Amino acid sequence: MLFLRPDEAIRLVNEAAPHIRPLLVFLIGTGARMSEALELEWKDLDLEAARCVVWQKQGNERHIDLPPVVVLALSGIPWKTGRVFRPAYKRRDKQGITRWAIGEHYHDTERTGGGQIKSAWMAACKRAGFPGHERTWQPKNERWPRTQFVPDLTPHCLRHTFATWHYCLHKDLIGLKEEGGWQTITMVARYAKKMPEHYRPAIERWLNYRMWPEITDCVPYPGQLVYDEE
């Protein structure tokens, strides 16, 4: 089982493409499954009350309390209707100027491991210096092989991160089961004592950040210019 320590979580978010930073903060801070997060709509989100409702695979709803850092990250998203988390693309307009285009929603790939953000995830992990390996393959009808960095971590590891942090803070398996939407105590018992008590203060600081420039107003709005550094 792989999970992040607080300093690694900061590094991952800061090195991610701006449009997925709020998503990563949400996954770490709530323990939501990728499918639950990507299907989240603004009508099911109350930032003032720091609460949201997600829908589980079985069709059951789950109410989630949002820590301050998640509220901070979501507050800067420029749209407030439809899906909360959306894909962003770089597109050239008729004048040859590159601008951001925002999709309505992520396509359902029927993958639970985070395939919807695969490229952005791999790039963030590589820039953050996380371990992985290089994968080389020969594309059909292309002359040269391609190489791609494949991190050891997957987006689902952020759910493990939430669980290990939660137990480190609260030592409450029943509470973890209910808040994370797991079916049995056996499923959450594996998270007990994974995160050393030493990290408790850092976890509390992470979840309660109210100032974090890299996640504040970082998501581009539709039509926004793409600058060279992006």
Sequence and secondary structure as in RCSB ss.txt:
>XXXX:A:sequence
MLFLRPDEAIRLVNEAAPHIRPLLVFLIGTGARMSEALELEWKDLDLEAARCVVWQKQGNERHIDLPPVVVLALS
GIPWKTGRVFRPAYKRRDKQGITRWAIGEHYHDTERTGGGQIKSAWMAACKRAGFPGHERTWQPKNERWPRTQFV
PDLTPHCLRHTFATWHYCLHKDLIGLKEEGGWQTITMVARYAKKMPEHYRPAIERWLNYRMWPEITDCVPYPGQL
VYDEE
>XXXX:A:secstr
     HHHHHHHHHHS GGGHHHHHHHHHH   HHHHHT BGGGEETTTTEEEEE TTS EEEEE  HHHHHHHH
T S  SSBSS  EEEEE TTS EEEEE SS    S SSSGGGHHHHHHHHHHTT  EEEEEE  TT SS EEEEE
ES  TTHHHHHHHHHHHHHH  HHHHHHHHT S HHHHHTTTT S GGGHHHHHHHHT S  GGGSS S  TT B
  TT 
